[in-house]
Amino acid sequence: MTHRPKSYLAGLIGTGVGPSLTPPMHMAEGRAQGLDYVYRTIDLAGLDISPDRVGEVLGWCATLGFDAVNVTHPCKQIVLAHLDRVDPVAARLGAVNTVLFTAEGTVGHNTDTTGFARGFTEGLPGARLDDVVLVGAGGAGTAVADALLRLGTAHLTVVDLDVERAGALARELGDRYREARVEASSFDKLSVLLPEANGVAHATPVGMAEHPGIAFDATLLHPDLWVADIVYRPLDTALLQAARAAGCRTLDGGHMAVAQAVDAFELITGVAPDAARMSRHFRQLVANAS
């Protein structure tokens, strides 16, 4: 008697998630692993469902037999109140992007921060972390900051247009990572910060197809600086082009995008995916979507 492989049903909850590359990336890897794996988008805007009803949506997903959902903007913080258990890393961040439906209830994880850490380690091996500047203190910046500090950053400076937001994040991180020095600063101080830094991580929307450009003065880039961008559409942002021209080591946003999906896939299925294969497929998807 032939046994059918276990089937998996996963989804992505958020607003405007229709064009997401996550479903085809997950399902292609599922097929390659011989799994019956279905991944669907749940676009709250298209369904006219308010994000504050995400708890109800989770209940519907559980009833309909979903194994897991990824959660994206604007629900990563809102969803916390509706979970039975939250992984310590996600709890520290105050944000969840992966929810597993288990026999013991709903469990929240954050693979944005683990994904950045994985992508950084693989894409910029040996990069110095004595002095790092983070540009962007929003949700993505928070995940990146936590990853950089877990990786051993000694001095992290958080820069944001909203200086109060940067200060709040720096204080929160400093309380969690007392062995590191975490400070906040403003964009007008980058001319002082970047010449002394080992690296800069960019975590704002600037550079996306809808928000072209570079978030700060590219003449501040220098060969002793590594540059990590989390933007992945396009993969080769204006910042990365300027960084290469300045002689910097670079890390494109595809590394984080794929690595967070790798971590989520393994959480959902218990199967370790082929990260290199997922990366090749993701980059093909991005190229085709251009």
C-alpha positions in Angstrom: 0.0 0.0 0.0 1.4 3.4 -1.0 1.4 6.0 1.7 0.7 9.6 0.6 3.1 12.1 2.0 1.7 14.4 4.8 0.1 17.4 3.3 0.7 21.0 4.5 -1.5 24.0 4.2 0.1 27.4 5.0 -0.7 31.0 4.3 0.4 34.6 4.4 -1.7 37.1 6.3 -1.3 40.8 5.7 -2.4 43.7 3.5 -1.4 43.9 -0.1 0.2 40.5 -0.1 -1.1 39.4 -3.5 2.2 40.0 -5.3 4.3 38.3 -2.6 7.0 35.8 -3.8 6.7 33.8 -0.6 3.9 31.4 -1.8 5.7 30.2 -5.0 9.1 30.0 -3.1 7.6 27.8 -0.4 5.6 25.6 -2.8 8.5 25.1 -5.2 10.6 23.8 -2.3 7.8 21.7 -1.1 7.5 20.0 -4.5 11.3 19.5 -4.6 11.1 17.8 -1.2 8.3 15.5 -2.3 5.8 17.2 0.0 2.1 18.0 -0.7 2.5 21.7 0.2 -0.1 24.4 -0.5 0.6 28.0 0.4 -2.1 30.7 0.0 -2.2 34.5 0.5 -4.9 36.0 2.8 -5.0 39.6 1.8 -6.9 41.5 4.5 -7.4 44.6 2.3 -8.8 42.6 -0.5 -11.2 40.8 1.9 -12.1 44.1 3.6 -11.0 42.7 7.0 -9.5 45.1 9.5 -6.0 44.1 10.7 -7.2 44.2 14.3 -9.4 41.2 13.5 -6.3 39.1 12.9 -7.2 36.9 16.0 -10.4 35.9 14.2 -8.5 35.2 11.0 -6.2 32.9 13.0 -9.2 31.1 14.4 -10.6 30.6 10.9 -7.3 29.3 9.7 -7.1 26.8 12.6 -10.7 25.6 11.8 -9.9 25.2 8.1 -6.9 23.0 8.9 -4.0 25.3 8.3 -0.7 24.0 9.7 0.8 27.5 9.9 0.7 31.1 8.6 3.2 33.7 8.0 2.2 37.2 9.2 3.3 40.5 7.7 2.5 44.2 7.8 0.5 45.5 9.6 -0.1 42.4 11.9 3.3 41.4 13.3 2.7 43.2 16.6 -1.1 42.9 16.7 -1.0 39.1 16.5 0.9 38.7 19.7 -2.2 39.2 21.9 -3.9 36.3 20.1 -1.2 33.6 20.6 -1.0 30.8 23.2 2.8 30.8 23.2 5.6 33.0 21.8 9.2 31.9 21.1 11.6 33.9 23.3 13.3 35.6 20.4 10.0 36.8 19.0 8.8 37.8 22.5 11.9 40.0 22.9 11.3 41.7 19.6 7.6 42.1 20.3 6.8 40.9 16.8 5.8 37.6 15.2 6.0 36.6 11.5 5.3 32.9 11.7 2.5 31.2 13.6 2.3 27.4 14.0 -1.0 25.7 14.7 -0.2 22.8 17.1 -2.0 20.4 19.3 -1.1 22.7 22.3 -2.3 25.8 20.5 -0.8 28.7 18.5 2.9 29.3 18.7 4.6 32.5 17.4 8.1 32.8 16.0 10.1 35.6 14.3 12.1 34.4 11.3 12.8 37.9 10.1 15.6 38.3 12.7 16.9 34.7 12.5 16.8 35.1 8.7 18.9 38.3 8.7 21.4 36.6 11.0 21.6 33.5 8.8 21.9 35.6 5.6 24.5 37.9 7.1 26.6 35.0 8.3 26.5 33.3 4.9 26.8 36.4 2.7 29.3 38.4 4.7 31.5 35.9 6.5 34.1 37.4 8.8 32.6 40.9 8.6 33.7 43.0 11.5 31.1 44.0 14.1 33.0 46.4 16.3 31.0 49.4 15.2 27.8 49.2 13.1 25.3 51.8 12.0 21.7 50.8 11.5 19.6 53.1 9.3 15.9 52.6 10.0 14.2 51.9 13.4 10.9 50.4 12.2 9.8 46.8 12.3 12.4 45.5 9.9 15.1 47.6 11.6 14.2 46.2 14.9 14.6 42.6 13.6 18.0 43.5 12.0 19.2 45.2 15.1 18.4 42.2 17.3 20.2 39.9 14.8 23.3 42.1 14.7 23.5 42.2 18.5 23.0 38.5 18.8 25.9 38.1 16.2 28.1 40.1 18.6 28.0 43.7 17.5 29.9 45.7 20.1 28.6 49.2 19.3 25.4 49.8 17.4 24.1 53.2 16.5 20.4 53.4 15.4 19.6 56.2 13.0 16.1 57.2 11.9 14.2 60.2 10.6 12.1 59.9 13.7 14.8 60.4 16.4 12.4 59.6 19.2 11.7 56.2 17.6 15.5 55.6 17.2 16.0 56.5 20.9 13.2 54.2 22.1 14.7 51.3 20.1 18.2 52.0 21.3 17.1 52.0 25.0 15.1 48.8 24.5 18.0 47.0 22.9 20.5 48.4 25.4 18.4 46.9 28.2 18.4 43.5 26.5 22.0 43.5 25.4 23.9 45.0 28.3 27.3 43.8 27.0 26.9 46.0 24.0 26.8 49.8 23.6 23.6 50.8 21.8 23.0 54.5 20.9 20.6 56.5 18.8 21.5 59.3 16.4 20.2 61.4 13.6 20.8 61.5 9.8 22.9 64.6 10.1 25.4 62.7 12.2 26.1 60.1 9.6 29.0 62.1 8.2 30.7 61.5 11.6 29.4 58.0 12.2 30.1 56.2 8.9 33.8 57.0 8.5 34.5 55.3 11.8 32.1 52.3 11.2 32.8 48.8 10.1 29.4 48.4 8.5 26.0 49.9 7.8 22.7 48.0 7.6 19.9 49.7 5.7 16.3 49.0 6.8 14.1 51.7 5.3 11.8 51.5 2.2 14.1 53.8 0.2 15.5 51.9 -2.7 12.4 49.9 -3.4 10.9 50.2 -6.9 8.2 52.5 -5.5 10.7 54.5 -3.4 13.8 54.9 -5.6 17.0 56.5 -4.4 19.5 56.2 -1.5 18.5 57.0 2.1 21.8 58.8 2.9 24.8 60.5 1.1 26.6 57.8 -0.9 29.8 59.8 -0.7 30.1 58.7 2.9 30.7 55.1 1.8 34.3 53.9 2.0 36.2 50.6 1.2 36.4 49.5 4.9 32.7 49.5 5.2 30.4 46.6 4.6 26.8 47.5 3.4 23.8 45.3 4.0 20.4 46.2 2.4 17.1 44.5 3.2 15.4 45.8 0.1 15.0 43.0 -2.5 12.8 44.4 -5.2 15.0 45.3 -6.9 17.8 43.1 -5.6 20.5 45.5 -6.9 19.5 48.7 -5.3 21.1 52.1 -5.9 22.7 51.8 -2.5 24.4 48.5 -3.3 25.6 49.9 -6.7 27.1 52.9 -5.0 28.6 50.7 -2.3 30.3 48.4 -4.8 31.7 51.5 -6.6 33.1 52.6 -3.3 34.8 49.2 -2.8 32.5 48.0 -0.1 31.5 44.4 0.6 27.8 44.1 0.1 24.8 42.0 1.1 21.6 42.3 -0.9 18.1 41.9 0.5 17.6 38.5 -1.1 19.7 36.9 1.6 17.3 37.9 4.4 14.2 37.2 2.3 15.3 33.7 1.5 16.8 32.9 4.9 13.6 33.9 6.7 11.7 31.6 4.3 14.2 28.8 4.9 13.6 29.1 8.7 9.9 29.3 8.3 9.7 26.3 6.0 11.6 24.2 8.5 9.4 25.3 11.3 6.2 24.5 9.3 7.3 21.1 7.9 10.0 19.9 10.2 12.0 19.3 7.0 15.3 21.2 6.4 15.0 22.8 3.0 17.8 23.2 0.4 18.7 26.9 1.1 20.7 27.2 -2.1 17.9 25.9 -4.2 15.4 28.3 -2.5 17.8 31.1 -3.2 18.1 30.3 -6.9 14.4 30.0 -7.3 13.8 33.3 -5.4 16.2 35.2 -7.6 14.6 33.8 -10.7 11.2 34.9 -9.3 12.6 38.4 -8.7 14.1 38.6 -12.2 10.8 37.4 -13.8 8.8 40.0 -11.7 11.0 42.9 -12.8 
